[in-house]
């Protein structure tokens, strides 16, 4: 996967969702990229601890810029999620 630098100057990253596995992560990243929504992935994978954090926290967390949050939630909500994944919280 190609790594890109993202300019986060003066912008707040907001957690969008937690992924179950690498396939789920790639599916969500692909859907967001298709709609020109930039995202950052915070991985919970750690080979040294044999996936200990993944079992507790999930595979990774996808974060988006605050300006893109509503659009990103709409995109993610239209993708079927595994049963044990919690959808993004509703806006207040």
Secondary structure by P-SEA (a helix, b strand, c coil): cbbbbbbcccbbbbbccccccaaaaaaaaaaaaaaccccccccccccccccccccccccbbbbbcccaaaaaaaaaaacccccccccccccc
